[in-house]
Amino acid sequence: MRAHHHLRRMLQLSQHVFPERDDDMYDMTKCSSSWLERYETSGRVLESHHYVGTTLGQQHIINGNQTSHSENDSNVVFTDFNQENHCLRITLNRPKSFNALSLTMIRKLTKILEQALEDSNVHFVMLSSSNEKAFCAGGDIKDLRKGIAKVFFTEEFALNHFIYEFCKKKPIVSMLNGITMGGGVGISISTNLRVANEQRYVFAMPEVFIGLYPDIGASWFLTQSCPNMAIARYIGLTGEKLKAHDALYCKLVTHIIDKEEHFKKLAHDIYTVFKSSSTNGDFTTVLKELTQFISKYEKEARSSNVKFGILDRYRRVIDYCFGEENAKSVKDVFRNLRLYIEQHPSRCDADIVFIQSILELFEKRASPTSLLVTFEALNRGKKSNSLKQVLDMDKILCTHLTVRHDFLEGVRAVLIDRDQKPKFKPATLEEIDEMALVQEVFSEKQ
């Protein structure tokens, strides 16, 4: 029964993955155009910018004291700078919304990081959250029903790529204290050090339940980081909720801190105690010493601990049903799941219960269109040459999918009416012309 309980909890959590919106103004004139223009053309890092605390929320230059901030539209992201150790702390601050990324947040993060990259006083960045239960629960999906999907995704993916480039020049430490999903994964996955709070950390990409698919470069990093393609497919197709050790197993996090109080102390000490021997912020030195500093706080994450994870427990089933050898399509995955049940008649077997839960999830909650798109995107992501190439693909796919029936219906069923009974169209894989679908949604033409 553990597998049934596990997937039921995953569905319950998906109900608030994309919380209510704030009153952001979606005005393209407010975007940080310098990096966006470079992302659109060549993806190069911006040439000049200066880090100043002006309209970026409230910036505080302090020496070791945590400041408090209330949540409002102008303060959805705030910064603190420690002059002694040259750490810029960036805090996501929509706690009531589990820090769901709004367009305002994306633009502020972009501008703050642009300035930080060019400021020689900033040697490294710490990305954190004002909500103890969540780092970031994803994109503010309800906003995408307002007709600004293309703007939102263009700027979100530009930020994702900018963080990837930023982290080649200055280290970023992401303190992943809780729920880290969708867009929250996007802004943290490329950071140099990703520290998970073992007691609260949750990773998931549950977009197939709302008519989308795992975007933010997931087709790149899942296929590059996971132990094999079967696990990458399993995570993408099921929206699996991963705890810290599973995430470490897939290289989605770099460190695990075992207790809440240890995690908080580490976050405090990175900002106030850590000091690099490099006086000029040499990238290699700062990153090496940060890694050593964090490792002192880390609970030993030996491979033997992975047995407590869902991926290790059901690795045999996942490899058989989702692996490249047996699954050339989503229909093959369905066939493999059913065939495994036939070959193992004991209904009390934990593997069988696990498979039955997956089939029920696919048949009752997931968009067939989303499953097909996810499968194809992961295949393309594995063959891609760069994150930038996958993010360009993501922008095309998201622009297409957010105007289709399944997205509107998925948002209704999961987030608005919350009846968890989506009526996707087409309703089954058999009703979909897979080749025609791929040609349509992967095409730049609209």
Secondary structure, DSSP 8 states (H G I E B T S, - for coil): -HHHHHHHHHHHHHTTSS---------GGGS-HHHHHHHHHT----S------SSSS-EEEESS--------GGGSEEEEEETTTTEEEEEE--GGGTT-B-HHHHHHHHHHHHHHHH-TT--EEEEEESBTTEEE--B-GGGGGGT-HHHHHHHHHHHHHHHHHHTTTS-EEEEE-SEEETHHHHHHTTSSEEEEETTT-EEE--GGGGT----TTHHHHHHHHSSSHHHHHHHHHH---B-HHHHHHTTS-SEEE-SHHHHHHHHHHHHHT---S-SS--HHHHHHHHHHHHHTT-----GGGGGGSHHHHTHHHHHHHHSTTT-SSHHHHHHHHHHHHHH---TTSHHHHHHHHHHHHHHHTS-HHHHHHHHHHHHHHHH-S-HHHHHHHHHHHHHHHTTSHHHHHHHIIIIIS--S----SS-SGGGS-HHHHHHHHTSS--
